[in-house]
Amino acid sequence: MPRPDTPNTLAITFLYYRDLPAATRFYEGILGLPLAIDQGWCKIYEICFGAHVGLVDETRGMNKWQPVKTVQLCIRVPDVDAWHAYAKEENLDGLSELFVNDEIGIRAFVFNDPEGYQIEIQTATRNGA
């Protein structure tokens, strides 16, 4: 049987939390992401058109919260400097200095969400990056 060739309609990356209310406050209040789908114990936020992050209560989801996070959520923005200034003002956990990676063509910084997932905010420094 051939693979279906219809276009995808939605992308969601799920992250698992012990304290879902704290995570939702962070993603709504600090990151300003709009709630796209509310499933009660799972809150799905739109990052940009077609890309979403789902915050899941680990007692109800298919996976469990883990102390070591091996996932990084990356969000590309038009003005990384403005976002870094905002992150400093909010005193976000694990906030790095701005850095440039010429190899992959980005200028970025990272910080941690309330349960330790790393978030990278970046801007492309060249076309096609």
DRENTIKE-96429 format. One line per field, with one value per atom (N, C-alpha, C): residue number from 1; atom name; x, y, z; residue in three letters. Coordinates in Angstrom, 1 decimal. Atoms other than C-alpha are relative to their C-alpha. Layout:
N
resi: NUM	...
name: CA	...
px: X	...
py: Y	...
pz: Z	...
resn: ALA	...
This chain:
129
resi: 1	1	1	2	2	2	3	3	3	4	4	4	5	5	5	6	6	6	7	7	7	8	8	8	9	9	9	10	10	10	11	11	11	12	12	12	13	13	13	14	14	14	15	15	15	16	16	16	17	17	17	18	18	18	19	19	19	20	20	20	21	21	21	22	22	22	23	23	23	24	24	24	25	25	25	26	26	26	27	27	27	28	28	28	29	29	29	30	30	30	31	31	31	32	32	32	33	33	33	34	34	34	35	35	35	36	36	36	37	37	37	38	38	38	39	39	39	40	40	40	41	41	41	42	42	42	43	43	43	44	44	44	45	45	45	46	46	46	47	47	47	48	48	48	49	49	49	50	50	50	51	51	51	52	52	52	53	53	53	54	54	54	55	55	55	56	56	56	57	57	57	58	58	58	59	59	59	60	60	60	61	61	61	62	62	62	63	63	63	64	64	64	65	65	65	66	66	66	67	67	67	68	68	68	69	69	69	70	70	70	71	71	71	72	72	72	73	73	73	74	74	74	75	75	75	76	76	76	77	77	77	78	78	78	79	79	79	80	80	80	81	81	81	82	82	82	83	83	83	84	84	84	85	85	85	86	86	86	87	87	87	88	88	88	89	89	89	90	90	90	91	91	91	92	92	92	93	93	93	94	94	94	95	95	95	96	96	96	97	97	97	98	98	98	99	99	99	100	100	100	101	101	101	102	102	102	103	103	103	104	104	104	105	105	105	106	106	106	107	107	107	108	108	108	109	109	109	110	110	110	111	111	111	112	112	112	113	113	113	114	114	114	115	115	115	116	116	116	117	117	117	118	118	118	119	119	119	120	120	120	121	121	121	122	122	122	123	123	123	124	124	124	125	125	125	126	126	126	127	127	127	128	128	128	129	129	129
name: N	CA	C	N	CA	C	N	CA	C	N	CA	C	N	CA	C	N	CA	C	N	CA	C	N	CA	C	N	CA	C	N	CA	C	N	CA	C	N	CA	C	N	CA	C	N	CA	C	N	CA	C	N	CA	C	N	CA	C	N	CA	C	N	CA	C	N	CA	C	N	CA	C	N	CA	C	N	CA	C	N	CA	C	N	CA	C	N	CA	C	N	CA	C	N	CA	C	N	CA	C	N	CA	C	N	CA	C	N	CA	C	N	CA	C	N	CA	C	N	CA	C	N	CA	C	N	CA	C	N	CA	C	N	CA	C	N	CA	C	N	CA	C	N	CA	C	N	CA	C	N	CA	C	N	CA	C	N	CA	C	N	CA	C	N	CA	C	N	CA	C	N	CA	C	N	CA	C	N	CA	C	N	CA	C	N	CA	C	N	CA	C	N	CA	C	N	CA	C	N	CA	C	N	CA	C	N	CA	C	N	CA	C	N	CA	C	N	CA	C	N	CA	C	N	CA	C	N	CA	C	N	CA	C	N	CA	C	N	CA	C	N	CA	C	N	CA	C	N	CA	C	N	CA	C	N	CA	C	N	CA	C	N	CA	C	N	CA	C	N	CA	C	N	CA	C	N	CA	C	N	CA	C	N	CA	C	N	CA	C	N	CA	C	N	CA	C	N	CA	C	N	CA	C	N	CA	C	N	CA	C	N	CA	C	N	CA	C	N	CA	C	N	CA	C	N	CA	C	N	CA	C	N	CA	C	N	CA	C	N	CA	C	N	CA	C	N	CA	C	N	CA	C	N	CA	C	N	CA	C	N	CA	C	N	CA	C	N	CA	C	N	CA	C	N	CA	C	N	CA	C	N	CA	C	N	CA	C	N	CA	C	N	CA	C	N	CA	C	N	CA	C	N	CA	C	N	CA	C	N	CA	C	N	CA	C	N	CA	C	N	CA	C	N	CA	C	N	CA	C	N	CA	C	N	CA	C	N	CA	C	N	CA	C	N	CA	C	N	CA	C
px: 0.9	0.0	0.9	-0.9	1.5	-0.3	0.1	2.1	-1.0	0.9	-0.7	0.7	-0.7	0.3	-0.8	0.7	-2.2	0.8	-0.8	-0.7	-0.4	0.2	-0.3	-0.8	0.8	-2.7	0.4	-0.3	-1.2	1.3	-1.2	2.1	0.0	0.0	2.2	1.1	-1.0	5.1	-0.5	0.5	4.0	1.1	-0.9	5.8	-0.8	0.8	4.9	0.4	-0.2	4.5	-0.6	0.5	4.0	-1.0	0.9	2.4	-0.5	0.6	0.3	-0.4	0.4	-1.2	1.2	-1.2	2.3	0.5	-0.5	3.3	-0.9	0.9	0.2	0.1	-0.3	0.8	1.2	-1.2	4.3	-0.2	0.1	3.4	-1.0	1.0	0.4	0.6	-0.4	1.8	1.4	-1.3	5.5	0.3	-0.3	5.7	-1.1	1.1	2.3	-0.6	0.6	1.2	-1.5	1.5	-2.5	-0.4	0.6	-4.4	-0.8	0.7	-5.5	-1.0	0.9	-7.0	0.1	0.1	-8.1	-0.6	0.5	-8.4	-0.1	0.0	-8.5	1.4	-1.3	-5.4	1.1	-0.9	-3.7	-0.4	0.2	-3.3	0.9	-0.8	-2.2	0.1	-0.2	-0.7	0.6	-0.5	0.0	1.3	-1.2	3.6	0.0	0.2	3.1	-0.9	0.9	0.9	0.4	-0.3	0.8	0.9	-0.9	3.3	-0.6	0.6	2.0	0.9	-0.6	3.3	-1.2	1.0	1.1	0.6	-0.5	1.5	-1.0	0.8	0.3	0.3	0.0	-0.5	0.6	-0.7	2.0	-0.8	0.7	-0.5	-1.1	1.1	-2.9	0.6	-0.5	-0.6	0.6	-0.6	1.0	1.4	-1.3	4.4	0.0	-0.1	5.6	1.1	-1.0	7.6	1.3	-1.3	11.3	0.9	-0.8	13.9	1.0	-1.0	16.4	-0.8	0.7	15.0	0.9	-0.8	16.3	-0.7	0.7	14.0	0.2	-0.1	14.5	-1.0	1.0	11.7	0.7	-0.6	13.0	-1.0	0.9	11.1	0.8	-0.7	12.3	-0.9	0.7	11.4	0.7	-0.6	12.1	1.0	-0.8	13.8	0.5	-0.5	15.9	0.5	-0.4	17.3	-1.1	1.1	13.9	-0.5	0.3	13.1	1.0	-1.0	16.4	-0.2	0.3	15.7	-1.2	1.2	12.3	0.3	-0.4	13.7	0.8	-0.8	16.2	-0.9	1.0	13.4	-0.8	0.8	11.4	0.9	-0.9	14.5	-0.2	0.4	13.9	1.2	-0.9	15.6	0.9	-1.0	18.8	0.3	-0.2	18.9	1.4	-1.4	22.0	0.2	-0.3	23.7	-0.4	0.1	23.0	1.2	-1.2	25.2	-0.3	0.1	25.9	0.6	-0.5	26.3	0.1	-0.2	27.8	-0.2	0.1	27.8	-1.4	1.4	24.0	-0.7	0.6	23.3	-1.1	1.0	21.5	0.7	-0.4	21.7	-1.1	1.0	20.0	0.3	-0.2	19.6	-0.9	0.8	18.2	-0.4	0.4	16.3	-0.8	0.8	14.3	-1.5	1.3	10.6	-0.2	0.2	9.1	0.5	-0.4	10.0	1.3	-1.3	13.3	0.2	-0.2	12.6	0.7	-0.7	15.0	-0.7	0.6	13.6	1.0	-0.9	15.7	-0.8	0.6	14.7	1.1	-1.0	16.5	-0.5	0.3	16.7	1.1	-0.9	18.3	1.0	-1.0	21.5	0.4	-0.2	21.5	-1.2	1.1	19.0	0.2	-0.1	18.2	0.4	-0.5	19.3	-1.3
py: -1.2	0.0	1.2	-1.2	3.4	1.0	-1.1	6.2	1.0	-1.0	8.7	1.3	-1.2	11.8	1.3	-1.2	14.3	0.9	-0.9	17.4	-0.2	-0.1	17.5	1.2	-1.1	19.8	0.7	-0.6	20.4	-0.7	0.6	19.8	0.4	-0.2	19.4	-0.8	0.7	18.6	0.1	0.1	17.4	0.0	-0.1	18.2	-0.4	0.5	16.6	0.7	-0.8	18.5	-0.6	0.4	17.8	1.1	-1.1	21.3	0.7	-0.6	22.0	1.4	-1.4	25.2	1.0	-0.8	26.7	0.1	0.0	25.7	0.8	-0.8	27.2	1.5	-1.5	30.5	0.5	-0.4	30.6	0.1	0.0	29.7	1.1	-1.0	32.1	1.4	-1.3	34.9	0.5	-0.4	35.0	-0.1	0.2	33.6	0.6	-0.6	35.0	-0.9	0.9	31.9	-0.1	0.1	31.7	-1.5	1.4	28.6	-0.3	0.4	26.8	-1.1	1.1	23.6	-0.3	0.3	23.0	-1.3	1.3	19.4	-0.3	0.2	19.9	-0.3	0.4	18.0	0.1	-0.3	18.9	1.4	-1.3	22.5	0.2	-0.1	23.1	1.4	-1.4	26.4	0.2	-0.3	27.9	0.8	-0.7	28.9	0.9	-0.7	30.0	-0.8	0.7	28.9	-1.5	1.4	25.1	-0.7	0.6	24.6	0.3	0.0	23.9	-0.7	0.7	22.9	-0.4	0.5	20.7	-0.2	0.1	20.9	-1.1	1.2	17.6	-0.2	0.4	16.7	-1.4	1.3	13.8	-1.1	1.0	11.9	-0.6	0.4	11.6	-0.3	0.2	11.6	-1.4	1.3	8.8	-0.2	0.1	9.6	0.7	-0.6	10.7	1.1	-1.0	13.7	-0.7	0.5	13.1	1.1	-1.0	15.0	0.6	-0.5	15.2	0.2	-0.4	17.1	-0.2	0.2	16.0	0.6	-0.7	18.3	1.5	-1.4	21.9	0.6	-0.7	24.1	1.3	-1.1	26.6	0.8	-1.0	29.7	1.0	-1.0	31.9	1.3	-1.3	35.6	1.0	-1.0	38.7	0.9	-0.9	40.6	-0.7	0.7	38.4	0.9	-1.0	41.5	0.4	-0.5	42.7	-1.2	1.1	39.2	-0.3	0.2	38.9	1.1	-1.1	42.3	-0.3	0.4	41.1	-1.2	1.1	37.8	0.4	-0.5	39.7	0.7	-0.7	41.9	-1.0	1.0	38.8	-1.0	0.8	37.2	-1.5	1.4	33.9	-1.0	1.0	30.8	-0.5	0.5	29.7	0.9	-0.9	32.8	0.1	-0.1	32.8	1.4	-1.2	35.7	-0.3	0.2	36.3	-0.6	0.7	34.1	-0.1	0.1	33.8	-1.4	1.2	30.5	0.2	-0.2	31.3	-1.2	1.2	27.7	-0.3	0.2	27.5	1.2	-1.3	31.2	0.5	-0.5	32.1	0.9	-0.7	34.6	-0.3	0.6	33.3	0.1	0.2	32.8	-1.1	1.1	30.1	0.4	-0.1	29.9	-1.3	1.1	27.3	0.3	-0.2	26.9	-0.4	0.3	26.2	-1.4	1.3	22.5	-0.5	0.3	22.7	-0.3	0.1	22.4	1.2	-1.1	24.6	0.6	-0.7	27.2	0.9	-0.8	28.8	1.0	-1.0	32.1	0.4	-0.2	32.8	0.9	-0.7	35.0	-0.5	0.4	34.0	1.1	-1.1	35.9	0.0	0.0	34.9	-0.7	0.7	33.8	-1.5	1.5	30.1	-0.6	0.6	29.6	-0.4
pz: 0.0	0.0	0.0	0.0	-0.9	1.2	-1.0	1.6	-0.5	0.4	1.6	-0.4	0.5	-0.3	0.2	-0.3	1.1	0.9	-0.8	2.8	1.5	-1.5	6.6	0.3	-0.3	8.3	1.3	-1.3	11.8	0.5	-0.7	13.7	1.4	-1.5	17.5	0.6	-0.8	19.7	1.4	-1.3	23.1	1.1	-1.2	26.4	1.2	-1.1	29.7	1.3	-1.2	33.0	1.2	-1.3	36.7	0.4	-0.4	37.2	-1.3	1.2	34.1	0.1	-0.1	35.4	0.0	0.1	35.9	-1.4	1.4	32.4	-0.9	0.8	30.9	0.2	-0.3	32.7	-0.7	0.7	31.3	-1.5	1.5	27.7	-0.5	0.3	27.7	0.4	-0.5	29.9	-0.4	0.3	29.2	-1.5	1.5	25.6	-0.8	0.8	24.6	-1.1	1.0	22.7	0.2	-0.1	21.9	0.2	-0.2	23.1	-1.2	1.2	20.0	0.2	-0.3	21.4	1.5	-1.5	25.1	0.2	-0.3	25.9	1.5	-1.4	29.6	0.6	-0.5	30.7	-1.0	1.1	27.4	-0.6	0.5	26.3	-1.3	1.2	22.7	-0.5	0.3	21.8	-1.4	1.3	18.4	0.1	0.1	17.8	-1.2	1.2	14.3	-0.9	0.8	11.4	-0.2	0.2	11.4	1.0	-1.0	14.3	1.4	-1.3	17.8	1.1	-1.1	21.2	0.9	-0.9	23.4	1.4	-1.4	27.2	0.7	-0.4	28.8	1.5	-1.4	32.4	0.0	0.1	32.9	0.6	-0.6	35.0	-1.0	0.9	32.0	-1.4	1.3	28.9	-0.3	0.5	26.9	0.5	-0.6	28.4	1.4	-1.3	31.8	0.0	-0.2	33.0	0.3	-0.2	33.0	0.6	-0.6	35.1	-1.0	1.0	32.2	-1.3	1.2	29.2	-1.2	1.2	25.8	-1.2	1.1	23.8	0.2	0.0	22.9	-0.9	0.8	21.6	-0.6	0.6	19.1	-0.8	0.6	18.0	-0.8	0.8	15.1	0.0	-0.1	15.5	-0.9	0.9	13.4	0.8	-0.8	16.3	1.3	-1.1	18.6	1.2	-1.0	20.4	0.9	-0.8	21.5	1.0	-0.8	22.8	1.1	-1.1	24.7	1.1	-0.9	26.3	0.9	-0.7	27.3	1.0	-0.9	28.7	1.2	-1.1	30.8	1.0	-0.9	32.2	0.8	-0.7	33.1	0.8	-0.8	34.7	-0.2	0.2	33.0	0.4	-0.4	34.3	-1.1	0.9	32.6	-1.2	1.1	30.4	-0.4	0.5	28.2	-0.6	0.8	26.5	-1.4	1.5	22.8	-0.5	0.6	20.7	-1.5	1.5	16.9	-0.3	0.5	15.2	-1.5	1.4	11.8	-0.9	0.8	10.7	-0.5	0.4	10.7	-0.3	0.4	10.2	0.9	-0.9	13.4	1.1	-1.2	16.3	0.9	-0.9	19.4	1.4	-1.4	23.1	0.5	-0.5	25.3	1.5	-1.4	28.6	0.3	-0.4	30.5	0.4	-0.4	31.0	1.4	-1.4	34.5	0.4	-0.4	34.4	-0.7	0.5	32.6	-1.5	1.5	28.9	-0.5	0.6	27.0	-1.2	1.1	24.7	-0.6	0.8	22.0	-0.8	0.8	20.5	-1.0	1.0	17.2	-1.1	1.3	14.1	-0.9	1.0	10.9	-0.3	0.3	10.0	-1.5	1.5	6.3	-0.6	0.7	3.7	-0.1	0.1	3.7	1.2	-1.3	7.3	0.8
resn: MET	MET	MET	PRO	PRO	PRO	ARG	ARG	ARG	PRO	PRO	PRO	ASP	ASP	ASP	THR	THR	THR	PRO	PRO	PRO	ASN	ASN	ASN	THR	THR	THR	LEU	LEU	LEU	ALA	ALA	ALA	ILE	ILE	ILE	THR	THR	THR	PHE	PHE	PHE	LEU	LEU	LEU	TYR	TYR	TYR	TYR	TYR	TYR	ARG	ARG	ARG	ASP	ASP	ASP	LEU	LEU	LEU	PRO	PRO	PRO	ALA	ALA	ALA	ALA	ALA	ALA	THR	THR	THR	ARG	ARG	ARG	PHE	PHE	PHE	TYR	TYR	TYR	GLU	GLU	GLU	GLY	GLY	GLY	ILE	ILE	ILE	LEU	LEU	LEU	GLY	GLY	GLY	LEU	LEU	LEU	PRO	PRO	PRO	LEU	LEU	LEU	ALA	ALA	ALA	ILE	ILE	ILE	ASP	ASP	ASP	GLN	GLN	GLN	GLY	GLY	GLY	TRP	TRP	TRP	CYS	CYS	CYS	LYS	LYS	LYS	ILE	ILE	ILE	TYR	TYR	TYR	GLU	GLU	GLU	ILE	ILE	ILE	CYS	CYS	CYS	PHE	PHE	PHE	GLY	GLY	GLY	ALA	ALA	ALA	HIS	HIS	HIS	VAL	VAL	VAL	GLY	GLY	GLY	LEU	LEU	LEU	VAL	VAL	VAL	ASP	ASP	ASP	GLU	GLU	GLU	THR	THR	THR	ARG	ARG	ARG	GLY	GLY	GLY	MET	MET	MET	ASN	ASN	ASN	LYS	LYS	LYS	TRP	TRP	TRP	GLN	GLN	GLN	PRO	PRO	PRO	VAL	VAL	VAL	LYS	LYS	LYS	THR	THR	THR	VAL	VAL	VAL	GLN	GLN	GLN	LEU	LEU	LEU	CYS	CYS	CYS	ILE	ILE	ILE	ARG	ARG	ARG	VAL	VAL	VAL	PRO	PRO	PRO	ASP	ASP	ASP	VAL	VAL	VAL	ASP	ASP	ASP	ALA	ALA	ALA	TRP	TRP	TRP	HIS	HIS	HIS	ALA	ALA	ALA	TYR	TYR	TYR	ALA	ALA	ALA	LYS	LYS	LYS	GLU	GLU	GLU	GLU	GLU	GLU	ASN	ASN	ASN	LEU	LEU	LEU	ASP	ASP	ASP	GLY	GLY	GLY	LEU	LEU	LEU	SER	SER	SER	GLU	GLU	GLU	LEU	LEU	LEU	PHE	PHE	PHE	VAL	VAL	VAL	ASN	ASN	ASN	ASP	ASP	ASP	GLU	GLU	GLU	ILE	ILE	ILE	GLY	GLY	GLY	ILE	ILE	ILE	ARG	ARG	ARG	ALA	ALA	ALA	PHE	PHE	PHE	VAL	VAL	VAL	PHE	PHE	PHE	ASN	ASN	ASN	ASP	ASP	ASP	PRO	PRO	PRO	GLU	GLU	GLU	GLY	GLY	GLY	TYR	TYR	TYR	GLN	GLN	GLN	ILE	ILE	ILE	GLU	GLU	GLU	ILE	ILE	ILE	GLN	GLN	GLN	THR	THR	THR	ALA	ALA	ALA	THR	THR	THR	ARG	ARG	ARG	ASN	ASN	ASN	GLY	GLY	GLY	ALA	ALA	ALA
